[in-house]
Amino acid sequence: MSHVADEVPLTLDGQPPKTLGVLDQGALWANLGVSLLGFSGALLLLNPTGDAPLSLSAALVATVVGSLIGTAMVGLSAIPGTRTGQPAMVLLRGLFGARISYAPTVLNIVQMLGWGAFELWVIAKAATAIFDGVAYPVWVVLAGVLTTALTIWPLGAIRLLRRYVTVGVIVSMIWFTWFFLTQAPAPAGGSWTGFAPAVDYVIALSVSWVPLAADFARHSRSGRAAFTGIVGGYTVAQVACLGLGVYAVAIAGAAAVNADNTAVFTPFVAAPLGALFFGILVLRETDQSFANVYSTTMSLQNLMPRVDRRVISTAIGVFTVVIALVVDVTSYGAFLGVIGAVFVPMFAVLAVDYFGFGRSDRWNTDEDAPSRWSMLVPWALGFAAYWLTTSTPTIAAWDGFWASARDAIGFTRQPWMNGALGAAVVAALVTALIGVSQRRAVRR
């Protein structure tokens, strides 16, 4: 099969077409902002610490603030991809050097495989809520086949989202919003006490897309189109998604959703025409698995730049199906959260180094790009800052380690502290200090 001129090149040697405008990016990121498990995520939004429920107004404000901050980070990380035409992990050659970039690339492959399998699980569970007679493995395989096909023709998939799928998603979201607002009682009570942890949670949802933003932005017509599409499309969609989730959790019952997060699907299916409109959202969820599998492919091309991406995509598609069928992916979520924290400080380092020190015109993404060991320092310090300041629980042993670290250095985490922002600020400041000192050394 010959390569289509307006599709993604088969290897890294090819020139990426610049065909995506702001509407293409906006449609892609709006669809990524609507997540089926984002509905159950409203449970954590309303009570992020487990002991301080938020009021409805506090939860909605936290959603808007967290989404804007998080998507701004994602949008900023996308711009270098637009300018250089390189995927996200290849951009790290300019930050760390080619050889060191392989380490975060492997981490990204691990987390993207996990998220891809997790999305297939979500799709299959949601589909069984509509069609109870079809077995879970059947839906996993069907979702995997569709995901793989979208990954082989990624730019075509984005155009399909813009022209057709987005309209169906908007109609479905409006329908459910009308029904829930008229039929479900708004959550009462609560306070603003857990506002900062709630913002931290929403930022974490947004910045989880940082490691793959440049994979799509490299095909944007401009950096402005990529940034605007990401911030606008994802913010609006995520606010709507979590807002709907608040009402869906109220209908299903917090205890039921806490015991089984797929219980949040029941109010959607039970609504008038719910099976139809929820079915549209289930079909749309394949863009989540598509994005994760495609990012895995792009990451592997950093390690194997001359291997046909279609071969890689097919292999990854099959592998994610196998994982979703044989592994308890629900137990993988906390581990994925730990890995995800790697990339917030990393891209803060990249942003400061790329934009702040005139390196954008000489960003070296060659296969022999020299190692830059100094950039590991702000990354590591930012990673530590994330876990010292975050209040989001993950794995007991991991959380216990960082609690001991706080005690050892005499650091007290304050209620207003935010892990993602803490990591980004520390990593950015240390990167700036290193950049200034290096400039002075050159002048001397």
N, C-alpha and C positions, 0 to 999 in steps of 0.2 A: 504494500500500500504506500503510495507516494505521499510526501508531506504536503499538507494544505498550507498555502502561503500565509493565510491570516490566522493560523493556529500556532501554538507554542512550539518552538524548535524541538527536534527530537533529542538533541544533545546540547550541552552547554556551549558548544562552538557556534551554534546558530545565532542569528540576529533576532532578538525578540520583537515581534510586531507591536506597534503602539496604537492599538485599536480601541482601547477602553476609555470612554468619556465619563463624566461625572455621574450620569444616569446609570451607566453600567456598574460603576463602583458602588453607587448608592443602593441599587437593587441587590447586588451581591451581599453587601454588609447589612442591609435591612433584613434580608432573609436569614443571615447568620445570627442576627440579634433576636430572632424569634426561635426559642428553643423549647422543645416539649418539656424537658426537665427544668427549664427556667420557670415553668409554672409552679412546680413543687419547690423551687428555690425561694419562692416567696416566704416559705416557712422560716428559712434562715434570715431572710431580710427582716421579717417582723420580730424575730427574737434571736439576734446574732450571737448573744452570749449565753443564752439558755436561762437567764434569770431576770432580764429587763426588757419585757415586751415593748415594742414601739407603738406609738399611736399611728393611725392611718396617715395623717399629714406628715409626720416625721419619716415614715417609711417611703412615702412618695418623694419627698425632698431628697432623702438619701439616695434614692434611685437616680434622680436627675443629676445631682452633684457627682456621684460616683461614676455614672456613665460618661459625663462630660470629661472628667479627669482621665478616666481610663482610655476612652477613645482618642483623646488628644495624644496620649502616649503611643497608641497604636498608629495613629495617623502620622506622627512624627517619624516613627520607625519605618514607615512605608516610603517616605520621600527619597532616601538614598537608593532604593530599588528602582524608582522611576528614573532617576538621573543616570544610574550606572547600567540599568537593564539587567541587573543580577538578582538572583533569588536571595532570600534572607540569610541562609547559612553560608553562601558564597561571599556575601558582604562581610562576614566575620573574618575572611582572609585579610581584609584591609585593617581590621581592628587588632587581631591577634597574630596575624601571619597564617600562612596556609596550613602548616602542620598543627599548630595549636587549635585552629578552627575545627579540626576533626573532633575534638573532645565535646564541645557544645553541640556539634552536629549529631553525634551519637546519642546524646541525651535527648535531643529533639526527636530523633527517630523513635526512641523508646516511648516518649510521651505521645507522639502522634499516632503510633500504632495502638496504644492504649485507648486514646480518645476515639480513634476510628472504630475500634471494636465496641467501645461503650455506646457510640451512636447507633451502631447496628442493633445492639441490645435494646436501646430506647425505641427505635423504629419498630422492631418486632413486638415488643411489649405493648406499644400503642396500637399497633395493627390488630393484635389479639383482643384488645378492648372493644374493637369495632366488629371484627369477624372472629367470634369465639371458636368456631369450628375448625379453623386452620391452625396447625401446630406451629409453635415458636420457630423451630429450625427452618421451616419453609419460608417464613418471612425474613429470617436472617439471610438466607441464600438469595432470595429475590432482591433484597436491599443491597446486598453485596454486589450482585451483577449490575444493578443500575448505578451504584457508586463507581464501579470500575469503568463502566462505559462513559460516565461523565468525566472521569479523570483522564481518559484517553483523549477526549475532545474538550479540554477545560475552557477555552475561550468561547466555544460554541455553547457550552453549558451556561456560562455567564450571560450570553446574549439571550438564551432561552429563559433564564430567570427574569431578565428585564422585560421581555416582551409578553410573557404569559403568566409565569408562576407568581410573580409579585402581585399582580392584580387579584388573583385568587386568594392570596394570603391576606391582602388588605380587606377584601370583602368578608373573609372568615373572621378576622379579628374584630371588625366593626360589628358583625352579627353577634359574636360572643360578648362583646362589651355591652351592647344594648341589652342582651338577655340578663347578664349578671347584674348590671346596674339596676334593672327593674325588678329582679326576682330575688337577689341575694342581699342580706343585710350587710352593711359595711362594718368592718371590725371596730368595736367600741373599746374605749379605755386606752391604756398604754401611756407612754411618756416619751421624752426625747433623750432619756438617759443612755440608751444604747445607740445613739445616732452615729458616733464615730466608727464603732465596729461595723455598723450596717453599711456605711460608706466604704469601708475597707473591703467588705464582702462584694459589693457591686463593682468596685475597681478591679478586684481579682477576677470577676467574671469577664470584664472587658479586656484586661491586659493578657488574658490567656491566649489571645489571638496575636499578640506581638510577634511570636516566632515565625508566623507565616504571612504577615502583612505584605512584605516585599515580594513574595512569590506571585502575588496578583498585581501589585502596584507597578512591577517592572513593565507591564503592558499598558499602563496608563498614558494618555496623551500628555499629561503634565502632572507635576507634583501637587498642584492645587486641586486638580480633579480627584486624585487619590485621597488627599487629606479631607477634602469636603465630603466626598462620598462616604468615607469611613466614619467621620464624626457625625455627619447628619443622618445617614442611613442607620447606623448601628444604634446611636443614642435614642432616636425616636422609637425604633423597634424594641429595644431592650426595656425602655420605660413602659411601653404598652404591654409587653410580655409579663413583666413582673407585676404590673398593676392588675392585669387579668388574673395572675396567679394568686394575688391577695384574696380576691373574691372566690376563686375556685377552692382554695384551701379552707375558706370559711364555710363553704357548702359541704365539702367532703369531710371536714373535721380535721383539726390539727393533729389529733392523736392518730387517726387513720393514715394520714400522709407521712407522719413521722415513722410509723411502723412499716409502711410500704409507699415509697414516693410515687409509684405508678398509680396509686389510688386517686391522685389529683386528676387523672384522665376521666374519671367517672362523670363529673358534672358536665364536661364538654360533650361527651357522647349522649348524655341524658337530655340535653337541651333540644328544643325543636329543630329539626334538620341538623342536629349535632353530628350525627354519623357522617353526613356529607361534608360539612365544613371542617370537622376534625380530621377527616380523611385527607383533605387538602393539606392540612398542617403536617400530617404524617408523611405524605408524599414529599412535601417541601423539606422535611428533616434530612433527606438524602443530601442536601447541599452541605450540611454539617459533616457528614461522613466523607463526602467528596472533598471538602476543603482539607480535612485531616489526611486522607490518603494521598491527595495531590502534594501536600506539603512534605509528606514522607518521601515521595518520589523526588521532589526537588532537593531535599536534604541528602538523599543517597547520591544524587548527581554531583554533589560537592565532593563525594568520595570516589565516584566513578563517572567522571564528566563526559565520557564518550560512549556510554551505554545508552541505548535507545530507551527513552522514558516510557514508551508503551510497554516494553518488556517489564520494566520495574513496576509500573502501575498495576499490571496484571498480577504479578507475583505478590505485591502488597495487598491487592484486593482479595486474593485467595487467602492470604495469611490472616487478615483481619476477620474474615468469615470464620476461619478455624478457631481463632481466639474467642470470638463471640459465642461459638458453639460449645467450647470445652472448658472455658475459664470463667470463674465467678467474677465478672467484670465489676460488680458493685463494690467489691472489696478493694478494687484497684484505685478508686477515686481519691482517697487520701494521699496515696503515693504519688499520683499525678499532680496533686496540689503542691507537694513538696518539690517535685521537679520543676513545676511551673514557676516557682519563686526564683529559679535560676535566671530566668530570662528578663525579669523586670530590671534588675540592676545592670544586666549585660547591655540592654539596649539604651539605658540611660548613659552608660559609658560611650556607646557608639554615637549617640546623638551629640554629646558634648564634643567628642573628638572630631566628628565629621563636620558639624556646623560651626563649632566654636574656634577651631584652630586652623582654618584655611586648608583642611585636608581634603575637602570635597573634590577639588580639581586634581588631586593626585592619590585618590583612593585605589590602592593596589589590590586587585582581586585575581591576580595571576596565580597559577599553580605553584610558583616558586616564591610567592610573597614572603619576605623575611619575617621572622618571629619578633613579636613585640611583647616581651615578658612583662614590661611595666604595666600594661593594661590589665593584667590579672589582679593587680592589687586593688584598684577600685571595685572591680567585679566582686572579689571575695569579701571586701568590707561592706559592700552594698548588700550582699547575700546575708551576711551576719546581721546587719541592721534590720533587714526584713523580719527575721525571726526574733530579734530582741524586742521589736515594737508591735508586731502583729498580735491581735487577740483572737484570730480565727483558729479554732482547734483542728488538728490533723490526726496524727498518730500519737498515741499516749507516750511511747518511749521517746519519740522525737520531740514532742512538746516538753517532756520532762527534762531532756538534755538542755534545752534553751532556758528553762526555768532555773536550772542549776547554774547556767552561765550568767544569768542576770544576778543571781545571788553572789556569785564569785567576784563580779566586778562592781557590786554595789549599785546596780542599775534598777530603778523602779519604773515599770511600765505604767504610763498614765492613761486614763480612760480616753483621752482625745487622740492618742497616738494611732498612726495608720501604717501598717506594714509596707504596703506598696509605695506609698509616698516616702516613708522613711528610707527604704532601699534606694529609691530613685534619687533622693536628695543627697544622701551620703555618697553614692557612686558618682553622681555628677560633680559634687564638690571636690572629691579626691582626684577625679579625672582632670578637672580644671587646674588643681594645684600641680599635678604632674606635668600638664601641658605648659603651664607658665614657667616652671623650673627648667624644662627642656628648652624652651625658647631662649631663656636667659643664658643657658649653657652654650647654646649655638652662637649667640651674639658675642660671648666672651672669647 
